[in-house]
Amino acid sequence: MDFVAYVAKDDIHGRACHVIECGGGLAEDVITTIGQAFELRFKNFLAQRAVPVTVPSRYIELIVSAESDVIT
C-alpha cells in the first residue's frame, strides 16, 4: 500500500499530521495533484497587483534625515 503524509497548520488546531492511504499506486498522483494546487495558488498570488504603500508625511522628514546621515 502507498501512503502520503503531510503536516498542515491552521489557526484552530495548530499543526497536525495527515496520512492518506492511496491504494493501487496512486500516491504519486495525489502528490502531483497537491503540487499543482500549490503552483496554481502561487501563480494567482504573483498575478495580484501590489497596492502601493504611502508613507505618512510625519515620517518623510525622519526618513530624509536618516538617509542624509548615512551619506555624510
mmJSON file of the N, C-alpha and C atoms, coordinates in Angstrom:
{"data_MODEL":{"atom_site":{
"group_PDB":["ATOM","ATOM","ATOM","ATOM","ATOM","ATOM","ATOM","ATOM","ATOM","ATOM","ATOM","ATOM","ATOM","ATOM","ATOM","ATOM","ATOM","ATOM","ATOM","ATOM","ATOM","ATOM","ATOM","ATOM","ATOM","ATOM","ATOM","ATOM","ATOM","ATOM","ATOM","ATOM","ATOM","ATOM","ATOM","ATOM","ATOM","ATOM","ATOM","ATOM","ATOM","ATOM","ATOM","ATOM","ATOM","ATOM","ATOM","ATOM","ATOM","ATOM","ATOM","ATOM","ATOM","ATOM","ATOM","ATOM","ATOM","ATOM","ATOM","ATOM","ATOM","ATOM","ATOM","ATOM","ATOM","ATOM","ATOM","ATOM","ATOM","ATOM","ATOM","ATOM","ATOM","ATOM","ATOM","ATOM","ATOM","ATOM","ATOM","ATOM","ATOM","ATOM","ATOM","ATOM","ATOM","ATOM","ATOM","ATOM","ATOM","ATOM","ATOM","ATOM","ATOM","ATOM","ATOM","ATOM","ATOM","ATOM","ATOM","ATOM","ATOM","ATOM","ATOM","ATOM","ATOM","ATOM","ATOM","ATOM","ATOM","ATOM","ATOM","ATOM","ATOM","ATOM","ATOM","ATOM","ATOM","ATOM","ATOM","ATOM","ATOM","ATOM","ATOM","ATOM","ATOM","ATOM","ATOM","ATOM","ATOM","ATOM","ATOM","ATOM","ATOM","ATOM","ATOM","ATOM","ATOM","ATOM","ATOM","ATOM","ATOM","ATOM","ATOM","ATOM","ATOM","ATOM","ATOM","ATOM","ATOM","ATOM","ATOM","ATOM","ATOM","ATOM","ATOM","ATOM","ATOM","ATOM","ATOM","ATOM","ATOM","ATOM","ATOM","ATOM","ATOM","ATOM","ATOM","ATOM","ATOM","ATOM","ATOM","ATOM","ATOM","ATOM","ATOM","ATOM","ATOM","ATOM","ATOM","ATOM","ATOM","ATOM","ATOM","ATOM","ATOM","ATOM","ATOM","ATOM","ATOM","ATOM","ATOM","ATOM","ATOM","ATOM","ATOM","ATOM","ATOM","ATOM","ATOM","ATOM","ATOM","ATOM","ATOM","ATOM","ATOM","ATOM","ATOM","ATOM","ATOM","ATOM","ATOM","ATOM","ATOM","ATOM","ATOM","ATOM"],
"id":[1,2,3,4,5,6,7,8,9,10,11,12,13,14,15,16,17,18,19,20,21,22,23,24,25,26,27,28,29,30,31,32,33,34,35,36,37,38,39,40,41,42,43,44,45,46,47,48,49,50,51,52,53,54,55,56,57,58,59,60,61,62,63,64,65,66,67,68,69,70,71,72,73,74,75,76,77,78,79,80,81,82,83,84,85,86,87,88,89,90,91,92,93,94,95,96,97,98,99,100,101,102,103,104,105,106,107,108,109,110,111,112,113,114,115,116,117,118,119,120,121,122,123,124,125,126,127,128,129,130,131,132,133,134,135,136,137,138,139,140,141,142,143,144,145,146,147,148,149,150,151,152,153,154,155,156,157,158,159,160,161,162,163,164,165,166,167,168,169,170,171,172,173,174,175,176,177,178,179,180,181,182,183,184,185,186,187,188,189,190,191,192,193,194,195,196,197,198,199,200,201,202,203,204,205,206,207,208,209,210,211,212,213,214,215,216],
"type_symbol":["N","C","C","N","C","C","N","C","C","N","C","C","N","C","C","N","C","C","N","C","C","N","C","C","N","C","C","N","C","C","N","C","C","N","C","C","N","C","C","N","C","C","N","C","C","N","C","C","N","C","C","N","C","C","N","C","C","N","C","C","N","C","C","N","C","C","N","C","C","N","C","C","N","C","C","N","C","C","N","C","C","N","C","C","N","C","C","N","C","C","N","C","C","N","C","C","N","C","C","N","C","C","N","C","C","N","C","C","N","C","C","N","C","C","N","C","C","N","C","C","N","C","C","N","C","C","N","C","C","N","C","C","N","C","C","N","C","C","N","C","C","N","C","C","N","C","C","N","C","C","N","C","C","N","C","C","N","C","C","N","C","C","N","C","C","N","C","C","N","C","C","N","C","C","N","C","C","N","C","C","N","C","C","N","C","C","N","C","C","N","C","C","N","C","C","N","C","C","N","C","C","N","C","C","N","C","C","N","C","C","N","C","C","N","C","C"],
"label_atom_id":["N","CA","C","N","CA","C","N","CA","C","N","CA","C","N","CA","C","N","CA","C","N","CA","C","N","CA","C","N","CA","C","N","CA","C","N","CA","C","N","CA","C","N","CA","C","N","CA","C","N","CA","C","N","CA","C","N","CA","C","N","CA","C","N","CA","C","N","CA","C","N","CA","C","N","CA","C","N","CA","C","N","CA","C","N","CA","C","N","CA","C","N","CA","C","N","CA","C","N","CA","C","N","CA","C","N","CA","C","N","CA","C","N","CA","C","N","CA","C","N","CA","C","N","CA","C","N","CA","C","N","CA","C","N","CA","C","N","CA","C","N","CA","C","N","CA","C","N","CA","C","N","CA","C","N","CA","C","N","CA","C","N","CA","C","N","CA","C","N","CA","C","N","CA","C","N","CA","C","N","CA","C","N","CA","C","N","CA","C","N","CA","C","N","CA","C","N","CA","C","N","CA","C","N","CA","C","N","CA","C","N","CA","C","N","CA","C","N","CA","C","N","CA","C","N","CA","C","N","CA","C","N","CA","C","N","CA","C","N","CA","C","N","CA","C","N","CA","C","N","CA","C"],
"label_alt_id":[null,null,null,null,null,null,null,null,null,null,null,null,null,null,null,null,null,null,null,null,null,null,null,null,null,null,null,null,null,null,null,null,null,null,null,null,null,null,null,null,null,null,null,null,null,null,null,null,null,null,null,null,null,null,null,null,null,null,null,null,null,null,null,null,null,null,null,null,null,null,null,null,null,null,null,null,null,null,null,null,null,null,null,null,null,null,null,null,null,null,null,null,null,null,null,null,null,null,null,null,null,null,null,null,null,null,null,null,null,null,null,null,null,null,null,null,null,null,null,null,null,null,null,null,null,null,null,null,null,null,null,null,null,null,null,null,null,null,null,null,null,null,null,null,null,null,null,null,null,null,null,null,null,null,null,null,null,null,null,null,null,null,null,null,null,null,null,null,null,null,null,null,null,null,null,null,null,null,null,null,null,null,null,null,null,null,null,null,null,null,null,null,null,null,null,null,null,null,null,null,null,null,null,null,null,null,null,null,null,null,null,null,null,null,null,null],
"label_comp_id":["MET","MET","MET","ASP","ASP","ASP","PHE","PHE","PHE","VAL","VAL","VAL","ALA","ALA","ALA","TYR","TYR","TYR","VAL","VAL","VAL","ALA","ALA","ALA","LYS","LYS","LYS","ASP","ASP","ASP","ASP","ASP","ASP","ILE","ILE","ILE","HIS","HIS","HIS","GLY","GLY","GLY","ARG","ARG","ARG","ALA","ALA","ALA","CYS","CYS","CYS","HIS","HIS","HIS","VAL","VAL","VAL","ILE","ILE","ILE","GLU","GLU","GLU","CYS","CYS","CYS","GLY","GLY","GLY","GLY","GLY","GLY","GLY","GLY","GLY","LEU","LEU","LEU","ALA","ALA","ALA","GLU","GLU","GLU","ASP","ASP","ASP","VAL","VAL","VAL","ILE","ILE","ILE","THR","THR","THR","THR","THR","THR","ILE","ILE","ILE","GLY","GLY","GLY","GLN","GLN","GLN","ALA","ALA","ALA","PHE","PHE","PHE","GLU","GLU","GLU","LEU","LEU","LEU","ARG","ARG","ARG","PHE","PHE","PHE","LYS","LYS","LYS","ASN","ASN","ASN","PHE","PHE","PHE","LEU","LEU","LEU","ALA","ALA","ALA","GLN","GLN","GLN","ARG","ARG","ARG","ALA","ALA","ALA","VAL","VAL","VAL","PRO","PRO","PRO","VAL","VAL","VAL","THR","THR","THR","VAL","VAL","VAL","PRO","PRO","PRO","SER","SER","SER","ARG","ARG","ARG","TYR","TYR","TYR","ILE","ILE","ILE","GLU","GLU","GLU","LEU","LEU","LEU","ILE","ILE","ILE","VAL","VAL","VAL","SER","SER","SER","ALA","ALA","ALA","GLU","GLU","GLU","SER","SER","SER","ASP","ASP","ASP","VAL","VAL","VAL","ILE","ILE","ILE","THR","THR","THR"],
"label_asym_id":["A","A","A","A","A","A","A","A","A","A","A","A","A","A","A","A","A","A","A","A","A","A","A","A","A","A","A","A","A","A","A","A","A","A","A","A","A","A","A","A","A","A","A","A","A","A","A","A","A","A","A","A","A","A","A","A","A","A","A","A","A","A","A","A","A","A","A","A","A","A","A","A","A","A","A","A","A","A","A","A","A","A","A","A","A","A","A","A","A","A","A","A","A","A","A","A","A","A","A","A","A","A","A","A","A","A","A","A","A","A","A","A","A","A","A","A","A","A","A","A","A","A","A","A","A","A","A","A","A","A","A","A","A","A","A","A","A","A","A","A","A","A","A","A","A","A","A","A","A","A","A","A","A","A","A","A","A","A","A","A","A","A","A","A","A","A","A","A","A","A","A","A","A","A","A","A","A","A","A","A","A","A","A","A","A","A","A","A","A","A","A","A","A","A","A","A","A","A","A","A","A","A","A","A","A","A","A","A","A","A","A","A","A","A","A","A"],
"label_entity_id":["1","1","1","1","1","1","1","1","1","1","1","1","1","1","1","1","1","1","1","1","1","1","1","1","1","1","1","1","1","1","1","1","1","1","1","1","1","1","1","1","1","1","1","1","1","1","1","1","1","1","1","1","1","1","1","1","1","1","1","1","1","1","1","1","1","1","1","1","1","1","1","1","1","1","1","1","1","1","1","1","1","1","1","1","1","1","1","1","1","1","1","1","1","1","1","1","1","1","1","1","1","1","1","1","1","1","1","1","1","1","1","1","1","1","1","1","1","1","1","1","1","1","1","1","1","1","1","1","1","1","1","1","1","1","1","1","1","1","1","1","1","1","1","1","1","1","1","1","1","1","1","1","1","1","1","1","1","1","1","1","1","1","1","1","1","1","1","1","1","1","1","1","1","1","1","1","1","1","1","1","1","1","1","1","1","1","1","1","1","1","1","1","1","1","1","1","1","1","1","1","1","1","1","1","1","1","1","1","1","1","1","1","1","1","1","1"],
"label_seq_id":[1,1,1,2,2,2,3,3,3,4,4,4,5,5,5,6,6,6,7,7,7,8,8,8,9,9,9,10,10,10,11,11,11,12,12,12,13,13,13,14,14,14,15,15,15,16,16,16,17,17,17,18,18,18,19,19,19,20,20,20,21,21,21,22,22,22,23,23,23,24,24,24,25,25,25,26,26,26,27,27,27,28,28,28,29,29,29,30,30,30,31,31,31,32,32,32,33,33,33,34,34,34,35,35,35,36,36,36,37,37,37,38,38,38,39,39,39,40,40,40,41,41,41,42,42,42,43,43,43,44,44,44,45,45,45,46,46,46,47,47,47,48,48,48,49,49,49,50,50,50,51,51,51,52,52,52,53,53,53,54,54,54,55,55,55,56,56,56,57,57,57,58,58,58,59,59,59,60,60,60,61,61,61,62,62,62,63,63,63,64,64,64,65,65,65,66,66,66,67,67,67,68,68,68,69,69,69,70,70,70,71,71,71,72,72,72],
"pdbx_PDB_ins_code":[null,null,null,null,null,null,null,null,null,null,null,null,null,null,null,null,null,null,null,null,null,null,null,null,null,null,null,null,null,null,null,null,null,null,null,null,null,null,null,null,null,null,null,null,null,null,null,null,null,null,null,null,null,null,null,null,null,null,null,null,null,null,null,null,null,null,null,null,null,null,null,null,null,null,null,null,null,null,null,null,null,null,null,null,null,null,null,null,null,null,null,null,null,null,null,null,null,null,null,null,null,null,null,null,null,null,null,null,null,null,null,null,null,null,null,null,null,null,null,null,null,null,null,null,null,null,null,null,null,null,null,null,null,null,null,null,null,null,null,null,null,null,null,null,null,null,null,null,null,null,null,null,null,null,null,null,null,null,null,null,null,null,null,null,null,null,null,null,null,null,null,null,null,null,null,null,null,null,null,null,null,null,null,null,null,null,null,null,null,null,null,null,null,null,null,null,null,null,null,null,null,null,null,null,null,null,null,null,null,null,null,null,null,null,null,null],
"Cartn_x":[0.83,0.0,0.868,0.363,1.061,0.378,1.185,0.677,1.299,0.541,1.042,0.799,1.839,1.709,2.201,1.539,1.97,1.542,2.228,1.906,1.282,0.149,-0.552,-0.761,-0.903,-1.109,-2.31,-3.165,-4.265,-4.412,-5.221,-5.366,-6.154,-6.914,-7.762,-7.056,-6.516,-5.95,-4.431,-3.782,-2.325,-1.796,-0.729,-0.14,-0.76,-0.95,-1.476,-0.857,-0.565,-0.04,-1.212,-1.297,-2.364,-1.747,-2.368,-1.892,-3.035,-2.745,-3.742,-3.288,-4.16,-3.859,-4.263,-3.301,-3.539,-3.275,-4.287,-4.135,-3.936,-3.4,-3.25,-2.183,-1.211,-0.119,-0.5,-1.511,-1.98,-1.261,-0.309,0.369,1.027,1.672,2.328,1.306,0.151,-0.899,-1.41,-1.555,-2.022,-0.999,0.279,1.335,1.388,1.268,1.276,0.107,-1.063,-2.253,-2.087,-1.554,-1.314,-0.3,0.748,1.752,1.152,0.264,-0.401,-1.261,-1.93,-2.759,-1.902,-0.765,0.132,0.672,1.021,1.542,0.492,-0.749,-1.817,-2.039,-2.033,-2.235,-1.08,0.139,1.296,1.241,0.862,0.728,-0.358,-1.446,-2.513,-1.998,-1.209,-0.614,0.278,1.112,2.008,1.255,0.106,-0.67,-1.412,-1.601,-2.305,-1.435,-2.063,-1.318,-1.023,0.191,0.584,-0.022,-0.477,-1.034,0.093,0.383,1.476,1.157,2.174,2.035,2.492,1.69,2.087,2.654,3.735,4.386,3.716,3.258,2.647,3.65,3.156,4.029,4.884,4.392,5.171,6.44,6.515,7.703,8.68,8.252,9.114,10.346,10.16,11.289,12.282,11.793,12.672,13.467,12.819,13.476,14.56,14.228,15.206,16.389,16.114,17.169,18.081,17.499,18.285,19.138,18.594,19.344,20.519,20.328,21.421,22.515,22.158,23.162,24.036,23.451,24.196,25.145,24.714,25.514,26.732,26.61,27.745,28.714],
"Cartn_y":[-1.186,0.0,1.24,2.289,3.569,4.55,5.367,6.395,7.738,8.793,10.158,10.796,11.427,12.091,13.526,14.429,15.819,16.475,17.551,18.313,19.619,19.95,21.194,21.977,23.283,24.154,25.047,25.202,26.158,26.904,27.945,28.801,28.144,27.11,26.485,25.309,24.397,23.164,23.187,24.192,24.213,23.269,22.571,21.63,20.247,19.581,18.222,17.432,16.176,15.288,14.533,14.588,13.896,12.767,11.619,10.465,9.986,9.876,9.428,8.081,7.105,5.799,5.82,5.526,5.585,4.212,3.39,2.062,2.115,1.055,0.94,1.831,2.247,3.06,4.48,5.009,6.364,7.464,7.106,8.108,9.188,8.778,9.76,10.713,10.215,11.068,12.07,11.615,12.504,13.604,13.246,14.235,15.22,14.733,15.615,16.592,16.109,16.968,18.046,17.685,18.662,19.701,19.249,20.165,21.13,20.648,21.515,22.564,22.176,23.13,24.244,23.89,24.907,25.815,25.225,26.021,27.013,26.567,27.457,28.603,28.289,29.337,30.331,29.842,30.727,31.642,31.101,31.927,32.978,32.614,33.563,34.672,34.304,35.277,36.256,35.737,36.599,37.519,37.085,37.868,39.029,38.953,40.035,41.278,42.394,43.648,44.109,44.543,45.062,46.444,46.703,48.008,48.861,50.001,50.833,51.369,51.447,51.951,53.399,54.259,55.657,55.904,56.637,56.963,58.209,58.152,59.339,60.498,61.696,62.867,63.09,62.721,62.947,62.101,61.031,60.183,60.568,61.311,61.642,62.405,63.376,64.149,63.244,62.279,61.355,60.486,60.044,59.19,59.966,61.174,62.001,62.323,62.646,62.952,61.742,60.566,59.345,59.033,59.248,58.989,59.943,61.2,62.164,61.867,61.314,60.937,59.793,58.886,57.747,58.182,59.129,59.589,60.359,61.17,62.007,61.27],
"Cartn_z":[0.0,0.0,0.0,-0.604,-0.644,0.295,0.916,1.812,1.454,1.654,1.54,2.9,3.436,4.726,4.588,5.286,5.282,6.586,6.917,8.118,7.673,8.257,7.935,9.217,9.066,10.218,9.933,10.937,10.826,12.142,12.124,13.296,14.431,14.136,15.148,15.819,15.027,15.566,15.691,15.172,15.174,14.112,14.417,13.452,13.628,12.487,12.513,11.365,11.616,10.584,9.964,8.657,7.932,7.124,7.143,6.386,5.505,4.218,3.248,2.691,2.778,2.191,0.73,-0.138,-1.586,-2.181,-2.227,-2.799,-4.303,-4.829,-6.278,-6.872,-6.073,-6.604,-6.936,-6.267,-6.574,-5.796,-4.95,-4.127,-4.988,-6.056,-6.936,-7.547,-7.939,-8.5,-7.463,-6.228,-5.157,-4.917,-4.838,-4.624,-5.779,-7.008,-8.176,-8.132,-7.774,-7.696,-6.63,-5.472,-4.415,-4.894,-5.562,-6.107,-7.11,-7.975,-8.956,-8.26,-7.193,-6.452,-5.854,-5.271,-4.721,-5.823,-6.962,-8.077,-8.589,-8.736,-9.19,-8.212,-6.922,-5.91,-5.916,-6.092,-6.125,-7.35,-8.503,-9.711,-9.517,-8.85,-8.552,-7.641,-6.641,-5.732,-6.492,-7.401,-8.161,-9.115,-9.594,-10.544,-9.891,-8.591,-7.899,-7.905,-8.182,-8.218,-6.794,-6.599,-5.29,-5.091,-3.895,-3.55,-2.983,-3.615,-3.104,-1.71,-0.91,0.446,0.464,1.047,1.161,2.553,2.577,3.841,4.408,5.638,6.235,6.254,6.017,5.889,7.129,8.293,9.515,9.553,8.739,8.715,7.609,6.626,5.498,5.97,6.855,7.356,8.087,8.863,9.569,8.598,7.546,6.548,5.82,5.367,4.651,5.557,6.799,7.768,7.98,8.12,8.32,7.102,5.904,4.683,4.56,4.899,4.785,5.81,6.968,7.968,7.464,6.696,6.165,5.059,4.23,3.088,3.542,4.595,5.019,5.888],
"occupancy":[1.0,1.0,1.0,1.0,1.0,1.0,1.0,1.0,1.0,1.0,1.0,1.0,1.0,1.0,1.0,1.0,1.0,1.0,1.0,1.0,1.0,1.0,1.0,1.0,1.0,1.0,1.0,1.0,1.0,1.0,1.0,1.0,1.0,1.0,1.0,1.0,1.0,1.0,1.0,1.0,1.0,1.0,1.0,1.0,1.0,1.0,1.0,1.0,1.0,1.0,1.0,1.0,1.0,1.0,1.0,1.0,1.0,1.0,1.0,1.0,1.0,1.0,1.0,1.0,1.0,1.0,1.0,1.0,1.0,1.0,1.0,1.0,1.0,1.0,1.0,1.0,1.0,1.0,1.0,1.0,1.0,1.0,1.0,1.0,1.0,1.0,1.0,1.0,1.0,1.0,1.0,1.0,1.0,1.0,1.0,1.0,1.0,1.0,1.0,1.0,1.0,1.0,1.0,1.0,1.0,1.0,1.0,1.0,1.0,1.0,1.0,1.0,1.0,1.0,1.0,1.0,1.0,1.0,1.0,1.0,1.0,1.0,1.0,1.0,1.0,1.0,1.0,1.0,1.0,1.0,1.0,1.0,1.0,1.0,1.0,1.0,1.0,1.0,1.0,1.0,1.0,1.0,1.0,1.0,1.0,1.0,1.0,1.0,1.0,1.0,1.0,1.0,1.0,1.0,1.0,1.0,1.0,1.0,1.0,1.0,1.0,1.0,1.0,1.0,1.0,1.0,1.0,1.0,1.0,1.0,1.0,1.0,1.0,1.0,1.0,1.0,1.0,1.0,1.0,1.0,1.0,1.0,1.0,1.0,1.0,1.0,1.0,1.0,1.0,1.0,1.0,1.0,1.0,1.0,1.0,1.0,1.0,1.0,1.0,1.0,1.0,1.0,1.0,1.0,1.0,1.0,1.0,1.0,1.0,1.0,1.0,1.0,1.0,1.0,1.0,1.0],
"B_iso_or_equiv":[0.0,0.0,0.0,0.0,0.0,0.0,0.0,0.0,0.0,0.0,0.0,0.0,0.0,0.0,0.0,0.0,0.0,0.0,0.0,0.0,0.0,0.0,0.0,0.0,0.0,0.0,0.0,0.0,0.0,0.0,0.0,0.0,0.0,0.0,0.0,0.0,0.0,0.0,0.0,0.0,0.0,0.0,0.0,0.0,0.0,0.0,0.0,0.0,0.0,0.0,0.0,0.0,0.0,0.0,0.0,0.0,0.0,0.0,0.0,0.0,0.0,0.0,0.0,0.0,0.0,0.0,0.0,0.0,0.0,0.0,0.0,0.0,0.0,0.0,0.0,0.0,0.0,0.0,0.0,0.0,0.0,0.0,0.0,0.0,0.0,0.0,0.0,0.0,0.0,0.0,0.0,0.0,0.0,0.0,0.0,0.0,0.0,0.0,0.0,0.0,0.0,0.0,0.0,0.0,0.0,0.0,0.0,0.0,0.0,0.0,0.0,0.0,0.0,0.0,0.0,0.0,0.0,0.0,0.0,0.0,0.0,0.0,0.0,0.0,0.0,0.0,0.0,0.0,0.0,0.0,0.0,0.0,0.0,0.0,0.0,0.0,0.0,0.0,0.0,0.0,0.0,0.0,0.0,0.0,0.0,0.0,0.0,0.0,0.0,0.0,0.0,0.0,0.0,0.0,0.0,0.0,0.0,0.0,0.0,0.0,0.0,0.0,0.0,0.0,0.0,0.0,0.0,0.0,0.0,0.0,0.0,0.0,0.0,0.0,0.0,0.0,0.0,0.0,0.0,0.0,0.0,0.0,0.0,0.0,0.0,0.0,0.0,0.0,0.0,0.0,0.0,0.0,0.0,0.0,0.0,0.0,0.0,0.0,0.0,0.0,0.0,0.0,0.0,0.0,0.0,0.0,0.0,0.0,0.0,0.0,0.0,0.0,0.0,0.0,0.0,0.0],
"pdbx_formal_charge":[null,null,null,null,null,null,null,null,null,null,null,null,null,null,null,null,null,null,null,null,null,null,null,null,null,null,null,null,null,null,null,null,null,null,null,null,null,null,null,null,null,null,null,null,null,null,null,null,null,null,null,null,null,null,null,null,null,null,null,null,null,null,null,null,null,null,null,null,null,null,null,null,null,null,null,null,null,null,null,null,null,null,null,null,null,null,null,null,null,null,null,null,null,null,null,null,null,null,null,null,null,null,null,null,null,null,null,null,null,null,null,null,null,null,null,null,null,null,null,null,null,null,null,null,null,null,null,null,null,null,null,null,null,null,null,null,null,null,null,null,null,null,null,null,null,null,null,null,null,null,null,null,null,null,null,null,null,null,null,null,null,null,null,null,null,null,null,null,null,null,null,null,null,null,null,null,null,null,null,null,null,null,null,null,null,null,null,null,null,null,null,null,null,null,null,null,null,null,null,null,null,null,null,null,null,null,null,null,null,null,null,null,null,null,null,null],
"auth_seq_id":[1,1,1,2,2,2,3,3,3,4,4,4,5,5,5,6,6,6,7,7,7,8,8,8,9,9,9,10,10,10,11,11,11,12,12,12,13,13,13,14,14,14,15,15,15,16,16,16,17,17,17,18,18,18,19,19,19,20,20,20,21,21,21,22,22,22,23,23,23,24,24,24,25,25,25,26,26,26,27,27,27,28,28,28,29,29,29,30,30,30,31,31,31,32,32,32,33,33,33,34,34,34,35,35,35,36,36,36,37,37,37,38,38,38,39,39,39,40,40,40,41,41,41,42,42,42,43,43,43,44,44,44,45,45,45,46,46,46,47,47,47,48,48,48,49,49,49,50,50,50,51,51,51,52,52,52,53,53,53,54,54,54,55,55,55,56,56,56,57,57,57,58,58,58,59,59,59,60,60,60,61,61,61,62,62,62,63,63,63,64,64,64,65,65,65,66,66,66,67,67,67,68,68,68,69,69,69,70,70,70,71,71,71,72,72,72],
"auth_comp_id":["MET","MET","MET","ASP","ASP","ASP","PHE","PHE","PHE","VAL","VAL","VAL","ALA","ALA","ALA","TYR","TYR","TYR","VAL","VAL","VAL","ALA","ALA","ALA","LYS","LYS","LYS","ASP","ASP","ASP","ASP","ASP","ASP","ILE","ILE","ILE","HIS","HIS","HIS","GLY","GLY","GLY","ARG","ARG","ARG","ALA","ALA","ALA","CYS","CYS","CYS","HIS","HIS","HIS","VAL","VAL","VAL","ILE","ILE","ILE","GLU","GLU","GLU","CYS","CYS","CYS","GLY","GLY","GLY","GLY","GLY","GLY","GLY","GLY","GLY","LEU","LEU","LEU","ALA","ALA","ALA","GLU","GLU","GLU","ASP","ASP","ASP","VAL","VAL","VAL","ILE","ILE","ILE","THR","THR","THR","THR","THR","THR","ILE","ILE","ILE","GLY","GLY","GLY","GLN","GLN","GLN","ALA","ALA","ALA","PHE","PHE","PHE","GLU","GLU","GLU","LEU","LEU","LEU","ARG","ARG","ARG","PHE","PHE","PHE","LYS","LYS","LYS","ASN","ASN","ASN","PHE","PHE","PHE","LEU","LEU","LEU","ALA","ALA","ALA","GLN","GLN","GLN","ARG","ARG","ARG","ALA","ALA","ALA","VAL","VAL","VAL","PRO","PRO","PRO","VAL","VAL","VAL","THR","THR","THR","VAL","VAL","VAL","PRO","PRO","PRO","SER","SER","SER","ARG","ARG","ARG","TYR","TYR","TYR","ILE","ILE","ILE","GLU","GLU","GLU","LEU","LEU","LEU","ILE","ILE","ILE","VAL","VAL","VAL","SER","SER","SER","ALA","ALA","ALA","GLU","GLU","GLU","SER","SER","SER","ASP","ASP","ASP","VAL","VAL","VAL","ILE","ILE","ILE","THR","THR","THR"],
"auth_asym_id":["A","A","A","A","A","A","A","A","A","A","A","A","A","A","A","A","A","A","A","A","A","A","A","A","A","A","A","A","A","A","A","A","A","A","A","A","A","A","A","A","A","A","A","A","A","A","A","A","A","A","A","A","A","A","A","A","A","A","A","A","A","A","A","A","A","A","A","A","A","A","A","A","A","A","A","A","A","A","A","A","A","A","A","A","A","A","A","A","A","A","A","A","A","A","A","A","A","A","A","A","A","A","A","A","A","A","A","A","A","A","A","A","A","A","A","A","A","A","A","A","A","A","A","A","A","A","A","A","A","A","A","A","A","A","A","A","A","A","A","A","A","A","A","A","A","A","A","A","A","A","A","A","A","A","A","A","A","A","A","A","A","A","A","A","A","A","A","A","A","A","A","A","A","A","A","A","A","A","A","A","A","A","A","A","A","A","A","A","A","A","A","A","A","A","A","A","A","A","A","A","A","A","A","A","A","A","A","A","A","A","A","A","A","A","A","A"],
"auth_atom_id":["N","CA","C","N","CA","C","N","CA","C","N","CA","C","N","CA","C","N","CA","C","N","CA","C","N","CA","C","N","CA","C","N","CA","C","N","CA","C","N","CA","C","N","CA","C","N","CA","C","N","CA","C","N","CA","C","N","CA","C","N","CA","C","N","CA","C","N","CA","C","N","CA","C","N","CA","C","N","CA","C","N","CA","C","N","CA","C","N","CA","C","N","CA","C","N","CA","C","N","CA","C","N","CA","C","N","CA","C","N","CA","C","N","CA","C","N","CA","C","N","CA","C","N","CA","C","N","CA","C","N","CA","C","N","CA","C","N","CA","C","N","CA","C","N","CA","C","N","CA","C","N","CA","C","N","CA","C","N","CA","C","N","CA","C","N","CA","C","N","CA","C","N","CA","C","N","CA","C","N","CA","C","N","CA","C","N","CA","C","N","CA","C","N","CA","C","N","CA","C","N","CA","C","N","CA","C","N","CA","C","N","CA","C","N","CA","C","N","CA","C","N","CA","C","N","CA","C","N","CA","C","N","CA","C","N","CA","C","N","CA","C","N","CA","C","N","CA","C","N","CA","C"],
"pdbx_PDB_model_num":[1,1,1,1,1,1,1,1,1,1,1,1,1,1,1,1,1,1,1,1,1,1,1,1,1,1,1,1,1,1,1,1,1,1,1,1,1,1,1,1,1,1,1,1,1,1,1,1,1,1,1,1,1,1,1,1,1,1,1,1,1,1,1,1,1,1,1,1,1,1,1,1,1,1,1,1,1,1,1,1,1,1,1,1,1,1,1,1,1,1,1,1,1,1,1,1,1,1,1,1,1,1,1,1,1,1,1,1,1,1,1,1,1,1,1,1,1,1,1,1,1,1,1,1,1,1,1,1,1,1,1,1,1,1,1,1,1,1,1,1,1,1,1,1,1,1,1,1,1,1,1,1,1,1,1,1,1,1,1,1,1,1,1,1,1,1,1,1,1,1,1,1,1,1,1,1,1,1,1,1,1,1,1,1,1,1,1,1,1,1,1,1,1,1,1,1,1,1,1,1,1,1,1,1,1,1,1,1,1,1,1,1,1,1,1,1]
}}}
